[in-house]
Amino acid sequence: MNRTNTVLLVSEMNTINNVLINTLEKQGFYTVHTKAFEEKIKKAIFINLPDVLLIDYDIITINLEGIIKYFKEEYSNKKKIVFMATKMTPIEKNEFMEKGVDLIVDKPFNFTYLCHKINIILNNKNIEEDIFSDLDTNEPMTERIFQLVEEEIFKMGITPNSKAWNKLCDAIELIVINDGNVDKIRKNIYLKVAEKYETSDEGIDSTLRRCISIVWKNGDRNYLKHYFNVYTENNWIKFKPTNKHFLRVVSNNVIKKLEKITKFEKLLEIKRKK
């Protein structure tokens, strides 16, 4: 196996890791995963000699300065360190960049976008000069939508090994493309998904209902409460959304994220013209 683009992922988010690793490997990276313990990280670096050390900053409790120094000085300054972070102040970002971190990507992000940024720093391109193409990676809009859908349902506790995964993603993607319209959902959504999987609209409806029931029972309740505006666990099961409600809420959240991306793209376009 070609290991010229090896990424060592340091993260504890097992569900997210599956999709992230899959995306990295589709983009041509050889990906190795390790838990966030200093000795395990150093051992993984020693064994795999990664080109990129990709760290989930939010879960790290170890001495990052020591890891940065070990990775850069012991192996090569050409090796790259990337942080994924939810809340990091500009001051903290500057401090880590001065210490040797090459890229800090704010969460949430599109996984393909992250791969694009890693490719930029591996090719020694100037990130500032490439800022205008950050969100234009020749990725079709449908692929961008699908990535956002995957991120949304992952947070709820649905994993790719679920039989309903692709069907649920496809259904939400269709609704997003139709501007969130869930009217006549059986005819406009279920039938189209059913054709792809050579089943019936009733089969799609049943599959999604079971999937949503499992998520409501075993998923991240704190996240689900926020997502569906449920503020109590009393009689939790009675608040379980219908298929239509679930699909509407998720698709609307994806649409909001797409709108933010579009606004950002327009700002970049204005900046480029100046």
C-alpha positions in Angstrom: 0.0 0.0 0.0 1.2 3.5 -0.9 2.0 5.4 2.3 3.4 8.6 1.0 0.4 10.6 2.4 0.0 9.1 5.8 -2.3 10.8 8.4 -2.2 9.9 12.1 -5.5 10.8 13.6 -5.6 11.5 17.3 -9.2 11.4 18.4 -11.7 9.8 20.8 -14.8 10.4 18.7 -15.3 6.9 17.4 -18.5 7.6 15.3 -17.0 10.6 13.6 -13.7 8.9 13.1 -15.3 6.2 10.9 -16.6 8.7 8.3 -13.5 11.0 8.6 -11.1 8.0 8.0 -13.2 6.8 5.1 -13.2 10.3 3.5 -9.4 10.6 4.0 -8.8 7.3 2.4 -11.1 8.1 -0.6 -8.9 11.2 -1.1 -5.8 9.1 -1.3 -4.5 9.2 2.3 -3.3 6.2 4.4 -4.9 6.8 7.8 -3.9 5.5 11.2 -5.9 6.1 14.3 -4.7 6.4 17.9 -6.1 7.4 21.2 -5.2 10.6 23.0 -2.5 9.3 25.3 1.0 10.8 25.0 2.9 7.5 24.9 0.5 6.0 22.4 0.8 9.0 20.1 4.6 8.9 20.2 4.6 5.2 19.6 2.2 5.6 16.6 4.5 8.4 15.2 7.6 6.2 15.6 5.9 3.2 13.9 4.1 5.0 11.0 6.2 8.1 10.4 3.1 10.1 9.3 3.2 13.1 7.0 0.3 14.7 8.9 -0.5 14.6 12.6 -4.3 15.3 12.8 -5.4 16.1 16.3 -8.9 16.6 17.7 -7.9 19.5 20.0 -11.3 19.4 21.9 -10.5 16.0 23.6 -6.8 16.5 24.3 -5.6 16.7 27.9 -2.0 15.9 27.3 1.1 18.2 26.9 0.6 19.3 23.3 3.7 21.4 23.2 5.7 18.2 24.0 4.0 16.3 21.1 4.5 19.2 18.7 8.2 19.4 19.6 8.7 15.6 19.4 7.0 15.4 16.0 8.7 18.3 14.4 12.2 18.1 15.8 12.6 14.3 16.0 11.4 13.7 12.5 11.1 16.6 10.1 9.9 20.2 10.0 8.3 19.2 6.7 5.8 17.1 8.6 2.5 18.9 9.2 0.4 19.3 12.3 -3.4 20.0 11.9 -5.8 20.8 14.8 -9.5 20.3 14.6 -11.2 22.6 17.2 -14.6 23.9 18.2 -13.6 26.7 20.5 -10.2 28.2 20.2 -9.5 31.9 20.6 -7.5 33.8 18.1 -4.8 34.2 20.7 -4.6 30.5 21.3 -4.5 29.9 17.5 -1.6 32.3 17.1 0.3 30.7 20.0 0.0 27.2 18.6 0.9 28.3 15.1 4.0 29.9 16.5 4.8 26.6 18.2 4.6 24.6 15.0 1.0 23.9 14.2 0.5 24.3 10.5 -3.3 24.4 10.2 -6.3 24.9 12.6 -9.7 24.0 11.2 -12.8 25.1 13.0 -15.6 22.6 13.6 -18.0 21.8 12.2 -16.5 21.4 8.8 -17.0 19.5 5.6 -14.8 16.4 5.6 -13.8 16.8 2.0 -12.9 20.5 2.8 -10.5 19.2 5.5 -8.9 16.8 3.0 -8.5 19.8 0.6 -6.8 21.9 3.2 -4.4 19.0 4.2 -3.5 18.6 0.5 -2.7 22.3 0.3 -0.2 22.2 3.2 1.4 18.9 2.0 1.9 20.5 -1.4 3.5 23.5 0.4 1.0 25.9 -1.0 0.4 29.2 0.7 -2.9 28.9 2.5 -3.6 32.6 2.4 -3.2 32.6 -1.4 -5.5 29.7 -1.6 -8.2 31.1 0.6 -10.5 31.8 -2.3 -10.7 28.2 -3.3 -11.3 26.8 0.2 -15.0 26.0 -0.5 -14.6 25.4 -4.2 -12.9 22.0 -4.5 -14.6 21.0 -7.7 -16.9 19.1 -5.5 -20.4 18.8 -6.9 -23.1 20.4 -4.8 -24.8 17.0 -4.2 -21.6 15.6 -2.7 -21.3 18.7 -0.4 -24.9 18.2 0.7 -24.3 14.5 1.4 -21.3 15.3 3.5 -23.3 17.7 5.6 -26.1 15.2 6.0 -23.6 12.5 7.2 -22.2 14.9 9.8 -25.7 15.8 11.1 -26.9 12.2 11.6 -23.6 11.1 13.0 -24.1 13.5 15.9 -27.4 11.8 16.7 -25.8 8.4 17.0 -26.5 6.8 13.6 -23.5 5.0 12.2 -22.5 3.9 8.7 -22.9 0.2 9.5 -26.6 0.8 10.0 -28.7 -0.8 7.3 -30.7 2.5 7.0 -27.6 4.8 6.7 -27.5 5.3 2.9 -31.3 5.3 2.6 -31.6 8.0 5.3 -28.8 10.1 3.8 -30.4 9.8 0.3 -33.8 10.8 1.6 -32.5 13.9 3.4 -30.4 14.9 0.4 -33.4 14.8 -1.8 -35.4 17.0 0.6 -32.5 19.5 0.8 -32.3 19.7 -3.0 -36.1 20.3 -3.0 -35.6 23.3 -0.5 -36.8 21.3 2.5 -40.2 20.4 1.0 -41.6 17.3 2.6 -45.1 17.5 1.1 -46.2 14.3 -0.4 -43.1 12.7 1.0 -44.0 9.2 -0.1 -44.4 10.2 -3.7 -41.6 12.8 -3.9 -39.0 11.2 -1.7 -39.7 7.6 -0.7 -40.4 6.4 -4.2 -37.2 7.9 -5.6 -35.1 6.3 -2.9 -37.0 3.0 -3.3 -36.1 3.0 -7.0 -32.4 3.3 -6.2 -32.5 0.3 -3.8 -35.0 -1.7 -5.8 -37.6 -1.8 -3.0 -41.0 -0.2 -2.3 -41.9 3.1 -0.8 -43.5 1.2 2.1 -40.1 -0.5 2.6 -38.3 2.8 2.8 -40.9 4.2 5.2 -40.5 1.2 7.5 -36.7 1.2 7.4 -36.6 4.9 8.3 -39.1 4.5 11.1 -37.1 1.7 12.7 -33.9 3.7 12.4 -35.5 6.8 14.0 -36.9 4.7 16.8 -33.4 3.3 17.5 -31.8 6.7 17.5 -34.5 8.1 19.8 -33.9 5.2 22.2 -30.1 4.9 22.1 -28.8 8.2 20.6 -27.3 11.2 22.3 -30.2 12.5 24.3 -28.6 15.8 25.1 -28.0 16.5 21.4 -31.4 15.2 20.4 -33.1 17.4 23.0 -31.4 20.5 21.6 -32.0 19.4 18.0 -35.8 18.7 18.4 -36.5 21.3 21.1 -37.4 18.7 23.7 -36.6 19.9 27.2 -37.6 17.0 29.4 -36.9 13.2 29.6 -40.3 12.5 31.2 -42.2 10.2 28.8 -39.3 10.6 26.4 -40.6 8.0 24.0 -43.8 10.0 23.3 -41.7 12.9 21.9 -40.2 10.6 19.2 -40.5 12.5 15.9 -42.4 11.0 13.0 -40.4 10.2 9.9 -41.7 13.4 8.3 -40.8 15.6 11.3 -37.3 14.0 11.6 -36.5 14.5 7.9 -37.8 18.0 7.9 -35.7 19.1 11.0 -32.5 17.5 9.7 -32.9 18.8 6.2 -33.6 22.3 7.5 -30.4 22.3 9.5 -28.4 21.2 6.5 -30.0 24.0 4.4 -29.0 26.5 7.1 -25.4 25.3 6.9 -25.4 25.5 3.1 -26.7 29.1 3.3 -23.9 30.0 5.6 -21.4 28.5 3.2 -22.9 30.3 0.3 -22.7 33.7 2.2 -19.1 33.0 2.9 -18.4 32.2 -0.7 -19.9 35.5 -1.8 -17.8 37.4 0.7 -14.7 35.7 -0.7 -15.8 36.5 -4.2 -16.1 40.2 -3.2 -12.7 40.1 -1.6 -11.1 38.5 -4.6 -12.6 41.2 -7.0 -11.2 43.9 -4.8 
